[in-house]
Amino acid sequence: DSDTLLDAGGISDPAQITEEELNTIPEKSMFAPFVESVWEWDRIPRALFSALSPFARADFWTYFVYYQFLDRFGLAKGKPLGGVDSDPEIYTIPRSDVNATPIAMF
């Protein structure tokens, strides 16, 4: 749900940020990748393998950022964000129950 994704009950005052508070961020929150270790067992090897592949379309850093921040939410590689009226073959579009336009569309 959106409360979990946006960590609605989380810290709003930067003065209250502590290591203990950061450990309470829900795993499904979009902020979770920023507080967890980047040395997860699969992220670096997957990014390295992808970047060294003869079919690679990006460098290591691009693949690493994808695996660390976007893959967990089911966003496809190489597909730009689109609005609800966009062609789903070309764009990643919001679910039908989401009434939103990505900022990238402005």
N, C-alpha and C positions, 0 to 999 in steps of 0.2 A: 504494500500500500504506500501511498505518497508520504505519510508521516514517517515511515521507516526509511524510505529512500532519501528524504530530505532531513532526516534526523531532527524532526520537529521539536522533540523534547530535550534536545541536546544543549550544549553550552552556548550562551549568547553573549556573555561578557568575557572578553579576552583575559581579564585579570583572574578569572576562575579556572583557566586551563591548567590542568595538572596531568601528570602521567596516568594517574588513576582514572581521571575523567575521560581521557582519550581512550583508555581500555574499555570503556562502556559504550563506545560507538557501535551501533548494530552492524553486523557483518553485511547486511544487504543495503546499508546506507551508501550513497554515492561518495561519502567522505571517508569510508573505511580504507580504500587504497592509499590514502595519504598518511595514515598513521600506522599501517602495518609494515613489516619488514619487506624490503624490495628483494631480499635474498630468498624468496620462496623457492622451493625445490624445482619448480617447473618453468618459471618466468624467463630466467636468463638463458637456460638451454634452448627453450622454444624460440626465443628471439634470435639467438645466435644461429640456430639451425635454419630459421626462416631467412635471415639476412645472407647466409652463405649458400643458400640454394641457388642453382643455376636459373631458377625461375623467379628469383627475388625481384620485387618491384620497389623496395625501399631499403634503407640502411638499418643497422642494428638498433639504434636509438628509437626510430620510428616503430619498429616491431616491438621493442620492449615497452614503450608507452602504450601501445595497443593491448598487449597481453596484461599489463599491470592495471590499466584503467578502463578499457572498453570491452574486452572479450567477456568479462564476467557478467555483463549486462546483455549479452547476446547481439551486440552491434557487429555488423559484418565489416570485414576489412575492405578498404577501398571504395566504400559506398558513402557518398556525402549524405548529410542529413537533409530531409525534405519535409514538406508540410503534408497534411492529410490528403491533399489532392494530387500529390506527386506520384509518378510512376514507380511502383514498388520494385520493378526490375532494375531500376537505375538508382533509386534513393532508399535510404533507411527511413521508414515513415513511422509516426507514432501509432500505437495501438488504437483500435477503433474507439475505445472508451476514454481516450485522452484528447481533450480539447485544447491543443496547444500548437504554437508555431515555434520551431527552433529559432533561437536568436540568430543563427547563421543565415536565416532566410531574409533578414532585413536588409 
